[in-house]
C-alpha cells in the first residue's frame, strides 16, 4: 500500500516533463498539479477504505 504514495510523485514528474517539453511555465501548469494531487489522494483514500473493509 505504501507504493501508492509514489503515484502522485510520478505523475507530477511526468507533468513537469510535459510542461518543459512544450515550453509551458510551471506557473501556468499549477492547475494540473492540483488535479493530480486531488485525484491521487482520492484514489489512495478509496483503496485504503477498501483494504480496511475487506480485512
Buried (B, 14 or more C-beta within 10 A) or exposed (E): EEEEEEBBEEBBEEBBEEBEEEEEEEEEBEEBBEEBBEEBEEEBEEEEEEEEEEE
